[in-house]
Each structure stands twice: as structure tokens, then as C-alpha cells.
Amino acid sequence: SSIMKQAPVGRLGEVQTVSANPKKITENDVKKYMGKRKWDLLIFASGIDIPDENGCDAILDSQNAVLQLFLHILQYMIASPGCVKRLAVLTVDSFAEETDIHEEVGLSLVTHSTLFGFCNTARQELIDVPLQFIDLEWACLPETMVYVASEIFCTETFGRNSVRILNRGRYVCRQVSSKEYEMPKKDFEGKFSLPEEGHIIGITGGNGALGLVMGEWLLMQVEKDRKKGISHSFTILFLSRSMKISDQNMPRWKQIKAKANTLNIEVDHAKCDCGDRAAVQEFIQEHTPNIGGIIHSAGVLQDALLHNQTWEKFDTVFASKSRAAMYLHYALEEYPNPNLKFFWVFSSTSVFGNNGQSNYSASNSYLDGLTRHRRAIGLPSTAIQWGAWGEVGMAANLDQASKKKMENSPMPAFANEDGLRGLELGLSTGLPYFSVFRVNPQIIAGMLHQEASVLEQYSSNFFSKLAPLPPPKEVSEDNAYRHLYGWYQANERLMPVEDRLVHNAWTLPYIDENE
């Protein structure tokens, strides 16, 4: 209602407000509301209402209801082209990192952080419908709502940026290099430490390729410390439902066991279905207070374009990814482990949008939100938004034609060595979350144009620090943008190819001043 009151004079015609609880709005209700006429604008504001309680069940109930409602709306829009011209999605402080608001509200604050990833994929699939994501401040002042209304009703800028509107200003989302945040000599020591003697590290998805790669990396850190005269004696438990290693991953597992034996590190498999809250609690309780680290690498894909997407597929993806992470968080709160050194959750660059992955984008976006919350209240947590691994998992099994296509894409797959180097660079920043991927900036720049659709302009803005467009000819030599583009070109000439493979850790700050 505050937004409607601030609408420009003469801009409002027929207005329909639906204030029912999302849990009570069915798919048929969506068809009834949206089918009354063609709408110029739909404002989806269910994301600003968070649950009154911080319990796991209350958060999941609210999250599920809002996601299902949003899915029904998007599917209706796809099935009925032209029914909505523009779509605005609102959340409240889902990107906040300040301690005071997280301590005051609790984990429920990031309940709907899922909508950021969901929106980014929806934006790519809707194509002809501009989508504007806006994250508001928890206590927006009345005068701030004027700017919110401006963001929503200004058609010239609508959908060109993901925006945070706070009482102190307007901020836009940009992808920037992590280099300025990295410690001298790209050294991540001091930002990461191995657990104490007798403690354990639990790796979820432990029988998967990425979980095993993390096991190898941990042993590499033990080996490095041994050369410095530092010894370790702890256990790495690879958690999974089946405790079975595939034939493809068996050689890697045998190598891990052999190397661990030489380093006095115990490695073993443990049965734990992390999508089952009781199983997670049992595991945490059994090993409390000796848990020194958690690496949550579990996850499954249930890809489908929005018109074929189902809530059952959402449910499957969320169970092993975001819900499992929430279960781990709550279990560690219930059973304190004071020597917990790190809590890593494996997110994905899909949070920035990937066709067919609305469920995966949303689920990983919640991992980022959970990490913001844990960091804000003083708990260890890091979310790594991984790009495509080229030597393990699905990418390793692609045919040559598909591998060549991926290599020539804007974000090609990377080798294990490069991914792990990116991990170390990211850890050295101390940021709560960062992305690790290879990039072909020339290809990205070639896809962007000055005169483009709203979707292309959104991409151009998002990548503007990474691959800026050439400035128009009429822009003066003193213009700041022309200097930025000149800096980009200089770095393109000076950056050796091998460095581009190494420096693949990037960060997406939740705010970036709009220049």
C-alpha cells in the first residue's frame, strides 16, 4: 500500500491487491486473479513477510509456500503470454550482513533469500517480461518508499539491475574481481586452519566426486604443514546415504586412503542422509564436541524449464542442498562444538541465473543467505559459488563436441587444480561468499551491446566491471567510464593466459555503489 500511495499521478488504473497468506493461495486462485485482465505490472511482495518464529519448521513452511506461489505465477505467465508486462519482486534485508538486525530477527531474516536465485533464472526464461528484484531495508523510512516506488514505476530503468534500496541509498548488483580483497601474496593462511587432534571433519556428499576432491585438498594442507614441522591427527568422515563409491570415483578414493595413511589421518565413510533432519541431529550429537569442520558438498540436479518444472523437483533439490544446510546449522546450535574451525556450504554460480535451474538457483541462493546470517552472529561460515568443474562430475563425461562448446562459452569449465587455487584465493579474502569460475571476457563482451533488450542490458550492467562495453564515441576523454574501459583493455593486454586460469575467484558484493 505504501508503494501504491507513492505511484506517479495518473499511472494507476485498475489495482488488484491479494493479501491472503501464500499458504492459502492455490494454483487455481492464481489463474483466477491473473486471468481477470492483462496487467501492466505485477508486484510480488510475499518475500517481505517472514515467519514470526525462528524454528526450522516455521521457516520451511513459509519458504515453501512463497516459492510454490511464485512458481505458479511464473508458470501462468509462460502459459499466457502477454498477461503481465513487468514483474517486480520484493524481499526485505535478505542481503543484510549487519550483526544487529540478524541478532534481532534471527535466521528467519533470510527465509526468502531463495527468491534472488529464483528471479535470476526466471529472468532468463521469461525473456520478454522485464523482472526487477528489489531488496528493502527492514525498517524503511517513509521517505525511502518514494525511491522504491520510483524504482518500480520508472519503465526506462525497470529490470536493468538487481537493487537494494536502503535508507542510506540505492545500491546495484555487480560482479567484481576478488583481487582487491585477497591477502598479500594470495596467501590464505590465517583464514583457514585444520582441526585439532582428535577432532573430525564431516564432508556431506562424501561419495561424490567433489566431496572426494575436497578430501584430497585437505590432505594436501596436512602435507604442507608436515613440511613445516607441524603434525596433525584428525579424522575425515565422508558422509552419504549409501556409503558406496562408484567405479569412476573408486581410484580417487583409494588414493585418498593411501595418502591419509602416510599422514596419520583417518579417513572413513559414514552413513548420514543429510536431507533427513533426525539423521543430521544424530550425527552431530554423536560427534559433539569434537567436530572441527563441516564441508557441505551434497546436492542433486532436477533441471527443467519453468513450464515443465514441478514442486516435487524443487523438493528433491532443496532436501539435499539448502534444507540439509539448515539442519546442520540447527544441530550445531543445539549441540555446541566450540572448536568448529570452518563451515563451508557449496553454492553455485547458478544463483546468478541458469536456464532450467530455477530450483537449483533458489536453493543455492539460500546457502548464501545462511552464510550471511552465520557470519553476522559470529559463527564460522563460507559459501563457495562454484562454476563448472571440468575433470570431475558431469562435465568429465561429456563428449568432445560438448567439451569444445563449453570451452568456447563465456564461463568454461576449469581443471581441479584451478578450482582449488580459486578456493584458496577466495578464502584469503575473508569474504562470507565468493565465486570460483573461469571466464572468457572477450566472449562476454561480444555478447553485450549498447542497444539491447532489457535482459541483455541487465547482463551488460551485471558484467560491467568484468567486461565493460566500449563507451559511445561522443563520450569525452575525461569521462570515468572511458577510463574504466581503458583500464580493462590494458589488463587484457598485460594478463597472461595462464594467470587467467589461476585467478578465478570472484565475488559478488551484495551492494555496489551505482556509478
N, C-alpha and C positions, 0 to 999 in steps of 0.2 A: 504494500500500500504506500509506503514511503517513496518508492521509486515512481509509482504512478502519479503521485502528487507533484513530483518534480519534472514530469514529462513536458516537453515544449508545447506551448499553446497551439491548439489545432492539430496536434499529432495523434490524438487518441480518438478512435471511432468506437466500435463495439469492443468491450472488455469483458472477458470471462475469467473469474477467479475461482480456482479449485483449492479449497483449504482442507480437504479431507486428509486424514492420516494415510500416507502412502501404502500402509499395510492393507487398507480397505479399498484401494483403487484397483479394480480388476482390468484385465486386458479389454473386456467389453466396455468398461467405463471409459477407457482411453479412446476407443473408437467412437463412442457417443460424444464425448467432449470435443474431440478434434474434428469430427465429421460434420459438425454443425455448419461450418463455412470454411473458406480459405482464410488463413491467418497470416498477417504480415509479420508477426513476431510471437514467439513462444518463449517465455521466461521460465526455466526450470529452477526453482528455488528450494526444492526439498533438501538440497545439500546444506542449507544453513541451519537446519533443525537437527541437533544432535541429541542422543538419548540422555535422559535425566540421570541415569546410573552409569557407573564405570565398570559394571560387571561384564564378563565376557559374553554372556547370553544376550544382555541388553544391547551391546554394541553390534553383535552379529545380526540380531533381529532387525535393528534399524538399518544397518548397512545393506542387508539382503533386500529389504522392502524398497529402498530407494533405487538400488541397482535394477531390480526387476521392473519397477515402474519406468525407469529411464530406457531400459531395453524395449519395453512395449511401445513407448513413444517413438523411438528411433525406427522400429520395425514398421510402425504405422506410416511414418514419413516416407520410408522407402517404398512401401506398397502403394502409397497415394501421392505420387509426385505433384509438387506444387501446393500441397496442403499447408505448408509453412514456408515462409520466405527466409526467415532468420531465426536462429536458435541461440539463446543466451543461457548459460549455466552458472549458477552461483554456489560458492561454498564460503565458509567462514573460518578464517585462520587455520586452514588445513596446511598452510606452509609456514606457520609461525614457528620460530625457534627460540623465542624468549622464555626464560625459566618461569617467570611469574604466571603467565597465562596457562602453561602446562601444569604447574602445581595447583592452580586454582580449579581448573576444569578436569584434568586427568586425561586418561587415554581416549576418552570419548571425543576429545577435540579433533582427532584425526580420523574419526569414523568414516567420513566421506572423502578422504584423500584419494580414494579409488576413482573418483569422478575425473580427476586430471588425466590419468592414463586413458580412461574410457573415452573422454572427449577427444583426445588426440587421435585415436584410431577412428572414431566416428567422423571426425573432420575429413579424414582421407576418403572414407567410404561414401559420405553424403555428397561430396564434390560440389554440387550446385547450391547447397544451403550453407551460407556462412555460419560458423559456430564461434561464439565468443565466450571464453572461460574467464570468470572473474572471481578472485578470492578476496573476500572482505575482511575487515578487522572486526574482532569480537564486539568491541564497543564503538561502533561507528558514530561519530558526531552527526547531528542533523545537517550541518553544512557539508559534510563529506558525501552525503547521499546525493547532493547536487551533481557531484562528479560521477557517481555511479550511474545516475540517470543519463548524463551526457555520454558515458561510455556505451550505454545500451541503445540510445536513440540517435546517435550520430552514424548514419549509414555509410558515410565516406570512410570511416576507420573501423567499422564493425567487422570483427573476425580476423583482423590483421595481426593481432597479438594476443597472447595469454597475459592477463593483467592481475596485479594485486593493487587494490585501492585501499590505502591506509589513511589515517588521519594526518599523517605527516607527508603524504604524497602518493603519486601514481608510479608504479613500477611495472616493467615489462620483462618477459622471459627471454633470455638469450643464452646461447651455448657459447662458452668461452673456454680457452685453454686453462688447464690447471697449473701451468708452469709458474705463474706468479705466486702460487700458494706453496709450491714444493720447497722442501728444506734444502739448504746448500748441498751441493754435490748429489742431489737426488737421493739422499740417504734417509731411509725410513726408520732407522734405529731411533729409539726413543718414542716412536709412535706405535711400535709393536714389540711385544715381549712374549716369550714362551712360558707356559705354566710352570709352577713349582713342582718339586719332586713329589711323586705320589698322586698327582692330580691327573685329570683326564681332559681330553678334547673330544667333543662329540661332533661328528660330521653327518648331517642328515643327507639323504640321497646317497649314502655311502657306497652303494654298489654301482652307482652311475659313473660315467667317465669323468665328469667334472669333479665329483667328490674325491675320486682317486687322484686326480691331478693335484688337488689341494693337499692330499696326504703326502704326495711326493714333495710338494713345496715345503711343507712343514719339516720334513726330514732334511731338506736342503738347508734350512735355517739351523737345525741341530748340528749338521755337519760344519757349517760356517763357524758356529760357536765353539765347536770342539777344536778347530784350528787355532782359536784364540785362547784355548786352555779352559773353556767353560763347558762343563758337563751337564747333561740333562738326564732325567729318568722319569718319564711320564707315559701315559697310555693314550693312544688314539683309537677311538671306537667309531667304526663305520656303521651308521645306523640305516636300517632299511626294513621293509616289511618281510621280505623273503629271505634275506641273508644269502642270496645266490648271486654269483658273479657270472656274467655272460662270457661266452667263449672269446668274444672280441676283447673284453676287458681283463681276461684271466692273466695274460702275460704281464700286464701292468701291476696287477695285484701281487703276483709272485715276486716281481722286482721290489715292490714296497716291503714285503715281508722280509726279503733277504737283506735289504739295506737297513731296515729297522733293527734287525738282529745284531748287526755290526755296531749300531749306535746306542745299544742298551735302551731302546724304545720299544714298548709293547704295542702291537697293533692287532686288532681283532674286529670281528663283526658282532653286532648286537642287534637284536630284534626290537624294532620300535616303529610302529605306524604313526608318523607324526601328524597325520590328519585325524587321529583319534586323541581327544583331549585326555582321556584317562591313561592312555599308553604313555603320553608325554609326561604327565604328572608322575607316573610310576617310575619312569626312567630318571627324571630329575631327583625325585625323592631318594631313590636307591643310591645315587652317587653324590648327594649333598653331604658335606660341604666341600667336596673335592673336585668340583667342575671348574676347570681353568680356562675353557674356551668353547664356544659354540660356532660352528660354520653351518649355516642353513642353506644347503645347495639343492634341496629336493624341489621337484617341480615336474609337472606334466603339461603337455600341449593338447588342447582340444580346439583347433583352429576352425573357423567358419566365418564367412562374410555375414554381416548383420542380418540379412534376410533369412539366412539358414541357421543363425545362432539360437541356442536354447539355454534355458536356465540350468538344465542338467549339466551342460558343458561348463557353464560358469561354476557350478557347484563342485565339479571334479577338479577344475584348475585351482579354485580357492582353497580346497581342502588341503592340498599338499604344499601350497605356497604361502598365502597370507594368513590363513587360519592357523596353520602349523606354527608360523612365527609368533602369532598372538598367544597360542597355547604355551610355547616356550617362554615367552615373556611373563605370563601369569604364573607359570610353575616356578620360575626363578624368583618371582616376588614372594611366593608362598614359602619356598624353601631357599633361604638366602645362601649364596655361595660368595663369601667376601673376597675370595681370590680369583674371581672371574676376570680374566685379562681382556678378553675380546668377545664380541657377539656380532658375527657377520651374517648378513642376510643377502642372498644373491638375487638382486633385482635384474633388470634388463633394459636395454635401450628401447625396447618396445613401449616404455612409458611415454615416449615422445610420438607414438603412433606407428602402427604397422597393420596393413590391411589383413583382415581375417583374424586378428588377435585382440579383439575388444576385451575378452575375459582375461587374457594374459596381461595386457596393458594395465587393466584396472587392478588386478591382484598385485602386480609388481609395484604399482603406484602406492598401494597401501604399505608395502615394505618400507618405502622411502618415508612415509608418514610415521610409521612406527619408530624408525630410527631417529627422526626429528624429536619425537616425544622422549625416547630414552635418553638421548643426549641432553635434552633440555632439563631433565630432572636428575642429571648426574650419573646416569648409568652408561656402561660401555655399549656402543652400537655403531656399526658402519654398514651402509648399503652400497654394494657394488653393482652398478648398472652395466652388465656385460653386453658387449656386442657379440658377433658371431665367431665362435671358436672353429678353426679350420682343420685341426688334427684329431679332434675327438667329437663324439656325439654325431648328430645327423649330418653335419657338413662333411665329416670324414667319409661318409658313404655315398656322396654324390657322384654322378658320372662326370667324365671330363668336360663335357659340354656345359653342364650346370656349374662346375667349378670355375670354368673360364668366364661364364656370365657373372658369377659372384665376384670374381676378381676385378671385373670392369664396372662394378657397381659403385655408388657413392661411398658405401661403407663395406669394403670387402672383409672376408674372414681373416683372422690373424693366427699365427703359429702359437703353440703353447708357450714358448719362450717369450714371445712378445706380450702375450696376455699376462703372464706372471710379472714381467717387467712393468707393465702398466699398473698392475695391482700394487707393486711396491711404490711406484711414483704417486699413485693415489693415496696410499696410506701415509706417505710422507707429508701430505698436505694437512692432515689432521681434520679434513672436512668430514661432515657426517655422511655424505654420499658423493659419489663421483662416477663418471662413465669411463669405460675402457673399451676402445674400439680403434680400428684402423680407419683412415679417411682418405678419399681421393678428392682433394679440394677443387681440382680443375673440373672434375665431373660434376660436382655440386654446383660450382659457378656456372657451368654450361647449361644446367637445368633451370637457372633462375633468370628472370627477365625484368626489365624496368616496367614494361606494360604487361601485366599478367592478371590471372584470375585471383580471387580472394585467397584461395588455397595456396597458390604459388606465391602470393605476397606474404602470406603467413610464413611459409618456408624461407623466403628471402630474408624476412626480418629475424627469424629464429637463428639462421646461419650467418647473420650479417657480420659477426665478429670473426667467424671462421672462414667464410668465403664471400667477402663483400662484393657487390656489383660495382662495375666502373661508374664513376659519377657522371651525370649528364655533362655535355660539352659546355653548357652555359654556366656551370658552377665555377667560381673563381678559384685561383690557385691557393688562396688563403683559407679556403673552406676546410673545416675539421674533417669532413667525410673524405675529401680528396687526400688529406694527409693519412687517414686510416687506410685508404686503398693503396697508397704508395708504400706504406709500411708492409701491407700484405704482400705486394709484389716483390719487395726487397727480400722478405723472408722466404718467398717461393724460390728465389734465385740462390739464396745462401744455404737453404736447408738440404743437406744430402739425403738421398732416398732412404739410406739405412736408418737415419735419425727419425724419419717419419714413421718407421715401423716401431721404433723404440718408444718414442714419445706419443703414446696412445692413451694416456689417462686424461680425461677431460671432466669438467664439472659444469653442472647447470645450476648456478645460484638461483635461489627462489625469487630474488629480486635483482634487477639491474636498472640503474637509472636510465630513463629514456632520453637519449641524446637528441 
